[in-house]
């Protein structure tokens, strides 16, 4: 019969008067646990806490994050916590979480973008920092050296002038035209163009004032004058071609809203998706299909573009056109509604790099000196 393994025990009195038992089959391990527990108590940590990661995460969100975030930011944080952290470690007691558990969370995100991994790491740091601050743990289990390792988001390549013209021609006389034209001409964000009313547009002066947004966190959608930042509230001049298009649309307008449903009501999430489908249905990856009907049932609807388009790409294209027009960074920052110049400068730097490459290529090709070499 196997000899029963001896278990060693020590007790320690907690600040609340209760006694906590520590057990181990190894005397040295027992001493380590005892000294560690004693140090935690001395640091003011509640070693009797049964708070789980899910409970701490909820408190962290409600107290530390939610009061300082707008609706979009709140949804982003909740998505990260609920879908990327809690399914893996939510049921664990905060005191039981070790660095290996944190690495398990990140291992599950190995195929995700670097952006999402950053969000997850930031949330983990915030949650366990709150645990330290409130005496649940003495040290965060999130490794200090942990960094996102996913793929960088691909650099957005703006549409060329020819592509922009083809896109406008493709959606001409459709419900999507005005949306595409406004974003291409003013760089408004999707939620900003969807929030426009005719009272925001000065057709005589040729400008659009951004006063509200329309968000689609549910299908119904909602208006809000709580913009992304103070910088988002701005007035953007409209180029002459867009001003003329707006005047023509306003002459036949039967709704207070610039973009609306067939009944004149504000757009819903589904109706915006339906409107954008006008563009995607006319898009092909095969240039040979351009100008041909999309199918036999719709002989009048033809493929018009062989590149893919989404609202933010149109905004990016407009901002690039501003730089090409010679506008300085500070002016573009205002027109784009960027709160800080970092995003503006990133686009500007990319634009300058491409411009320098094009100039270099042109100079090399046209250089008489270089052409003479080898003759």
N, C-alpha and C positions, 0 to 999 in steps of 0.2 A: 504494500500500500504506500502510495506516494506521501512523502512528508509534507504537511501543510506549511505553506510559506508564511513566515512571520511578518506581521504588519505593525509598523511603529506609529505611535500617535502622540501628538502634542496638542495642547489647547491654548487659545489666546482670548483674552477678554476684549470685546469690542467696546467702542465709546458708548453704545446704548446699553451696556451692562450684560449683553448676551455673550455666550461663549461660542467660539468657533473651533471646530476640530479639524486638525490637519493630519493626514495619513500618508504613509509611504512605506514601501517594502525596503527602501534603501535609507539608512540613517542620514547619509550625507544629503540626499535629495530632500529628506524631511527637514533638515536644518536650513537648506536653501529656501524651501517654500515658507518656512516659519519666518526667516529674516526678511524675505520679500514682502510677506503679508504685514509684518511689523513696520516696515518702511512705508508701505502704502498707507497704513493707518496714521503714521506720523505725518504724512503729506496731506492728510485730510480726505483721503479717498474712502468712499463708502464701500467697504469690502463685502458687505452683505447685499449689495444691489443685485437685483434680478432683471434689471432693465434690458430689453432685447434691442438689437440693432433697429428693428422696425419701429419700436417705440421711440428710440432716440432720434431716428431719422424724421419721424413725424414732428417731434418737438423742434428739431433743428429747422425744418422747413417752415413751421408755423411762426416761430419766434425770430429766427435769424435771417430767413430768406424772403418769405412771402410779403412782409410789410414793405420791402424795398424793391419789389419787382412789379412790372406791369404784367398784364394778363398773359402776354406771349412768353415772357420770361418765366412766369410761374409754371406754365404748361411744359416748358423745356426742362425745368428742374424736376418736376414731378415725373416726366417721362424717363429721365435718367435714373432717378431713385427707384421708381416702381418697376421698370422693365430691365434695368441693368445691374442693380445692386441687391435689392430685397429678395429676388428669387433665389439668390445664391447664399446670402448670409443673413437674411432678415430674421430668421428664427433663432439665431445664436444670441446668447447673452453677450452684451458689449464687453464684459470682462473676459470672455472666453475667446474673443477674436484675436488671432495672431497674424503676423505678416503673411504667412502661407495662405490664409483665407483671403486676404486682400489680393494676393497674386492669382488666386483662383478666379476672382471676379474679373481681373484683367485678362486672364488666359481665355476666358469665354468671349472676350472682345477682340481677339487677335485678328479677326478678319474685318473688323469695322474701321471706319476712317479715323485718322489722327484727331480730327475735331471731336468726334464722339468719345474717344478715349480720354481726351483732355477734360471733357465735361464730367466723365465718370470719376476721374482722379480728383478733380476739384470738389465734387460732391463728397467723396470719401474723406478727403482732408477736412472738409467743413464739419461733417457729421462727428468724426472722432475728436476733432478739436473741441467741439461742444462737450463731448464726453469728458475730456480732460478739464475743461473750464468749470464743469459742474461736479467735479469730484467723483465721477463714476469710474474713471481709469486714471492712472498716473502718467501714462504715455500713449500716444497714438500708435496703432499698429501699422499705419500707412508708411511704408519705407520712404525716407526723405529723398532718395535718389530715383524714385519711380517716375518715369516719364512716358508719354504717349509714344507708341511705336508704329501706329497705323500709317496708311498711305495719306500723303498730302492731297488736299482737294485740288483737282486739276485746274490749271490757270484758265480763266474764261477768255476765249478769243472773240473779240467783238466782231459783229457783222461788217462786211465791207460796205461801201456806199452802194455798189451794184446789188448786193444781197438785200440791203434795206429797201431799195427801190423795187426789187422783185417781190419782196414780201408785201409791201404796200399795194402793189398792183394785183397780187394774188388775192388779197382780202378786200379789195375795192368793192363797194356795193354790198358788203356783208356787215353783220352786227359786230364783227371783230375789228373792223377797220379803225374806228375811233379809238378803241383801246390801244391798238398797236401804234397808231399815229401819235397819240399823246405821250406814251412812254418813250418812243423813239425821238420825239421832239423836245421833251422836257425832262426826261430821266426820272419821272415819278415812280415810286414804288407801287407794287400791285395794290396794296391796301389803300394807298393815297389816291390812285386814279379811280378805284372803285368807290371812294368816298366823295368824289367831286359832285357838286351841284352847279347848275348854270350860274348861280349867283356868285360862285367862286371865280368865274372867268370874265375878264375884262376884254371884250371883243374889240373895243375902240382902241385901247392901249396895246392890246396883244400880250396878255399875261395871264397866268393861273396862280391863284393863292391857295396854298395847302392849309386847310383849317380843320380837317377831320380825316379819320380813316374809317374804312369798313373792314372789319375782321370776320373771318369765317371759322371760328372755333367750334361752331355747330353749323348745320346746314342753313338755318335761317339767316345767320349773319347779324351783325350789329354795328351801329355807328358809334364813334367815340371821338371826342375832341382832345383826348389824352394821347398825344402823339408820341412817337418813339423817343424823341428828345426835344429839347427847346429848339435845337437847330432845324428840326423837321418842319417847323412852322415858318414858311418862307413864301416868297413870290418869285415865280420863274417866268421870264419872258418866253413868248412862243415865237418860233420862226415864222416867217410870212406864209409859207405853204401850209403850216398847221393852223394858223389864224384863219386862213380862208376856208379850210376844211371845217373848223369849228363854227364859223359863221353859217356855212351851208347846212350843217347839222342842226344848229340852233333855230334856223328859219322854219324847220319842220318839226321842232321838238314839241312833244305833248306830255313830257314828264319834267319834274323838277330836277331829276337826276341825269347826269350826262350819260352814264352807263346804267341800263335798266333792263327789266324783263319786257316781254312783249306787251304786258299790261301797264307798263310804266312804273312798276314797283321797283324798289332797290334790288340789286342782284343777290341771289342766294349762292351758296357754295356750289350747288348743282348747276345753276344757270350760268355761273362763270365758267365752270368746267365745260358745259355745253357750248358756250361761246368760243372757248379756246379750241374745242374740237374742230371748229371751222378751219383752223390753221393746220392742226395735226393731220386731218383727213386729206389735206392737199399737199402733204409732205411725202417725199419718196427718197429712198437711198439710191435709186437707180436713175441717173440723169437721162437715160433714154426714154423714160416715161413722162418727162416734162411735156406739158401741153396735151397729154392724153387723158381721157376720162378715168376717174378713179375706179369705176366699175360700170357694168352694163345698165344698172338701175338708175345711175345718175350721170347720164351722158354729158350734161352741161357743166358738171363739176369736174374740173381738171387739175391734175398735179401742177403746182406752180413753183415749188421750191424743193431743192435737194439738200437742204441743211435743216437742222433741228432748232426750234426756237422756244424759249420760255421767257416769262416776263422780266426776270432779273437780267437776262442776257441783253434785252432791249435797253434796259437802264444802263448797263455797262457800256453798251455801244454808244449811247447818247453822251455819256461822260467822256468817252474817248474822243468823240467828235468835238467836244468843247475844247479839249487840249489841242486838237488839230487846228482849231480855229484861232489858237493863240491866247486863250484865256489863262490867267495865272492860277496857281494852286489854290490860293485863298478864295478867289471868286468861284472856282469850281466847287470847293468845299461848301460854300454857302448854297449854291444852286442845287447841289446834290443832297443837301440836308444832312451832311456828315457832322456828327457831334465833335469829333476830333480829326486832325489832319492826317492821321496815320493811314486810314483807308484811302483817302484821296491821293496821298503820296505813293501808296503801293501801286495804284492804277497809273499814276503819272510816271513812276519809275519804269514800269513795264512798257508804257507808251514810248518813253525816251529811248529805251533799249532797242525797241523795234525800229524806231526812226533812225537811230544811229546805224543799225545794221543795213537798212535800206540805202542810206546815204553812202556808207562804205562800199556797198556792192556797186552802186552807180559810179562812184569815183574810180573804182578799180577797173570796171568795164570800159569806161570812157577815157582812161588815162593813156595818153600818147607814149609816155615814157615806158610804162609797163608793157604796152602793146609792141614796142620796138624790141623788147627782149626776145631773143630767139630768132630774129629775122636774119 
